Amino acid sequence: MNRGTKEEGDKQVLKFHYNAFTETPLKDYLMQNGTTTLVITGAYTSRCVDATAVVASDVFGYDVFVARDLVGVPRAFSAEQDPILERIDSIFGYVVNSQDILNAWASYK
């Protein structure tokens, strides 16, 4: 199974639930590093991305950004994509394009 390219300093978290926090070391890792903002990407917007955004925002109080162009759903569930992103954007965080995130980071350098 390909888990993507890991670069030096990257933290990989293996998860078994829809959200990335349940029964994983993610929350502790983020706290240890003083993280307050999350950028969420993923392959299943209406399940894993949504669940992680809700828990991150509602339970733990993170500022949440979902990269619209870096999330997706299987074709059979494509009708779920836009309503889920709209819900996240209106309640739990911000849905933006990844280039907007990169531009914002570049302005802080």
ABEGO torsion letter per residue (X at the ends): XBAEBBBBGBBBBBBABABAABGBAAAAAAAAAGBABBBBBEABAABAAAAAAAAAAAAAGBBBBBBAAABBBBAAAAAAAAAAAAAAAAAAEBBBBAAAAAAAAAAAX
